[in-house]
Amino acid sequence: MATPTPNPSHSSPSPSSRVASWRSVWGQRLSWLISALSGTLDIEAETKRLKRKNEKLDAMIWQTKSERTQIERDNERLAELESKIDALFSKYGINSPPAKKPKEH
């Protein structure tokens, strides 16, 4: 059996072309990695911004619910007082003019 001899047309690349090829491949990979990391940082910054905005909105919702609860309590108290006034007017025979209802917007 004959031993194979290297074919001159298929010889290995020169050391300088191998280094250039290695740099090119790693340069592309590094470029991709930097781009990916940059995108990740942008996403993290946007996520933090949205979390802060959500916290502000949650606080506004809580405040609105608290105000609504207080308004409901105030309305209940007003209804009680109106009922007592009506009862007193009736007891003493006072005719009160019909209450004007506020216009709804």
N, C-alpha and C positions, 0 to 999 in steps of 0.2 A: 504494500500500500504506500502510495506516495504521500509525502507530507505537503500540506498546502503551503503555498508561498504567497506572501502578501501581494495584492494587486495594487500597482502604483496609482491607478485611478481611484481606488477606494482607501487611500491612506488616511490616517487619523488627522483631524484638524490641527493646525499649528497651535502652540501654547497661547499665542497672542489672540487668536480668534476664539479659543475656548474661554479666555478671560473676558473678552468683549461679549461673548454670548452669555456668560454667567452674569455679568453686570447688567446686561439688557434684561434677562429674565428676572433677576432680583430687583432691578429698577422698576419693572412693571408691577411686580408683586408689592413692592414697597409703596409705589404710587397708589395702587388699589387699596392697600391697608390704610394709608393716610386718608384717602378719600372716604373709606368706610368709617374710620374713627371720627372724622369731621362730621359726617352725617349723624353718627351716634351722639356726638356732643350737641349738635343742633336739636336732635330729638329730645335729649335730656333737658336742655334749656327750655324748650317748648313745653315739655311735660311739667316742669317746675312752675312755669308761668301759668299754665292751665290749672294746676293745683291751687296756686294762690288765688286765682280768679274764682275757683269753686268754693274756697274757704270764705271769700267775701260774699259770694252769692248765698252760701249756707247761712252766714250771719244775717244777711238781709231777710231771708226767709224766716229765720227764727224771730227776728224783730217784728216782722209783719204778723206772724202768728201770735206773738205776745200782744201786739196792739189790737188785733182782732178779738182776742180773748177778753181784753180789757173793755173794748167797745161793747161786746156782748153782755158783760157784767153790768156796764153802765146802762145799757138798754133795759135789762131786767129790773134794775133799781128804779129807773124812770117809770117803767110800767107799774111797779108797785106803788110809787108815789102818786102817779096819775089815778090809780084805783082808789087810793086813800082819799085823795082830793074829791073825786067823784062821789065817794061814799059820804063825805062830810057835806058837800053841796046838797046831796039828796036828803040827808038827815035834817038840814036846816032850810030846805025848800028853796035853795038858790038855783036859778036856772043859769047854767054856764053856756056861753056860745060854743057851737061845735068847734072842735079843735081843727086848725088848719094843718093839713099834712104837707110836709116839705116836698117840693118838686124833685122828682128823681131824674138824674141826668143820664 
